[in-house]
Amino acid sequence: MKNKSLPILFIALAICIVSCSKSNDTPSAPIVTHDTVVIITHDTILSVPANSIIGLWMGTLTAVNEPQAGPLTYSFDIRADGTILTESEGADGFTYYSAGTWTLSGTAFSATIISTTATNKGVVQNITAVYNKTNGTLSSGVWQNASGDASGTFSLSRIN
């Protein structure tokens, strides 16, 4: 009897050791996070500091030639590669899209965008604003068609 129970005891002990063993797959050190966004593109990794101008901005615009429309929604997607995408609500209720390039010199933000919406495709606009890194705002914004036939003001806040 003793001889038969000894192998069973070894098998039970082996099962306990295997099932209770600790895996080294997960790190035991605490995970440290930093307030930095990392953007990975097709072949480049860019580190973007917190409160950077890079990101999504939302706010309102008004058109000088259509003040009755009131404040309309306006947004920027400012990208690390120097490009900008915009989306704006028109006084006619339609949404308008543009793409272009931007620059920042100190607090002076500027961009030139070209409409990609079919009804006004190719319309060029120049944009300027004051960038406040602390508050995450673009204020005193002015947009103007390059042809001079439309202009207005805007203000935006960074949302991510």
Beta strands, then each sheet from edge to edge (+ up, - down):
strand 1: 36-40
strand 2: 45-49
strand 3: 55-63
strand 4: 72-78
strand 5: 83-89
strand 6: 95-105
strand 7: 108-115
strand 8: 124-132
strand 9: 137-145
strand 10: 151-158
sheet 1: 1+ 2-
sheet 2: 3+ 4- 5+ 6- 7+ 8- 9+ 10- 3+
end
